[in-house]
Amino acid sequence: MKIDKAITNPAAVFSSPADVLADPDLTREEKIRVLRQWEYDARELEVAEEENMPGGPPDLLAQVLAALDRLDAAPDDTDASTKQGG
């Protein structure tokens, strides 16, 4: 099922966070779940980049956060004690 794969690996299903927003088959809640996973992945890439490993596109996290904002998704309330937000 597309949603299962998208929640596990958003980049394997969608080319950008905007594509998640545009998908008519996903509910708002599913879009938020996919984008939250993509947010976590983007933060992981930023940590890797800080450790001199290749990261992802430089504006990916900003794109994900903008998409979440368009869905009026409340900020993730996890403890932000790590760069991954958890």
matplotlib code that plots the C-alpha trace (Angstrom):
import matplotlib.pyplot as plt

x = [0.0, 1.3, 0.7, 2.7, 5.7, 5.3, 5.3, 8.4, 10.3, 8.6, 11.3, 10.7, 7.1, 7.1, 9.6, 8.9, 6.9, 4.6, 3.7, 2.4, 0.1, -1.2, -1.9, -5.7, -5.7, -4.2, -6.2, -5.0, -3.8, -1.9, -0.2, 0.9, 2.3, 4.2, 5.5, 6.5, 8.6, 10.1, 10.9, 12.7, 14.6, 15.6, 16.9, 18.9, 20.5, 21.4, 23.1, 25.0, 26.1, 27.4, 29.5, 31.0, 28.8, 26.8, 23.4, 20.2, 19.0, 19.8, 16.2, 14.4, 13.6, 12.3, 10.1, 8.7, 8.0, 6.3, 4.1, 3.2, 2.3, 0.0, -1.8, -2.1, -0.3, 0.6, 4.3, 5.6, 5.6, 8.4, 11.3, 13.7, 16.8, 18.3, 18.5, 16.0, 13.5, 13.3]
y = [0.0, 3.4, 5.0, 2.4, 2.9, 6.7, 6.6, 4.5, 6.3, 9.4, 10.2, 6.8, 7.7, 11.5, 13.8, 16.7, 17.7, 19.7, 16.4, 15.1, 18.1, 17.6, 13.9, 13.5, 10.0, 10.9, 12.2, 15.2, 12.9, 10.7, 13.7, 14.9, 11.4, 11.3, 14.8, 14.1, 11.2, 13.3, 16.0, 13.4, 12.1, 15.7, 16.4, 13.1, 14.3, 17.6, 15.8, 13.6, 16.7, 18.3, 15.1, 15.6, 13.0, 13.9, 15.3, 15.9, 19.0, 22.1, 23.3, 20.0, 20.7, 24.1, 22.6, 19.9, 22.5, 24.8, 21.8, 21.0, 24.6, 24.6, 21.7, 23.7, 20.8, 21.7, 21.6, 18.3, 18.3, 15.9, 16.8, 18.8, 17.7, 16.3, 17.7, 15.0, 16.5, 13.5]
z = [0.0, -1.0, 2.4, 4.3, 2.0, 2.2, 6.0, 6.0, 3.3, 1.9, -0.6, -2.3, -3.0, -3.4, -5.1, -2.8, 0.3, -2.1, -3.8, -0.5, -0.2, -3.7, -3.3, -3.5, -2.1, 1.3, 4.2, 6.1, 8.9, 6.5, 4.9, 8.4, 9.2, 6.0, 6.5, 10.1, 8.9, 6.2, 8.9, 11.0, 7.9, 7.0, 10.5, 10.3, 7.1, 8.7, 11.5, 9.0, 7.1, 10.3, 10.7, 7.2, 5.6, 2.5, 3.4, 1.4, -0.4, 1.7, 1.9, 2.4, 6.1, 5.3, 2.6, 5.0, 7.7, 5.2, 4.0, 7.6, 8.2, 5.2, 6.8, 10.1, 11.8, 15.3, 16.1, 17.2, 21.0, 21.4, 23.6, 21.4, 23.3, 20.1, 16.6, 15.5, 17.8, 20.2]

ax = plt.figure().add_subplot(projection="3d")
ax.plot(x, y, z, "-o")
ax.set_aspect("equal")
plt.show()
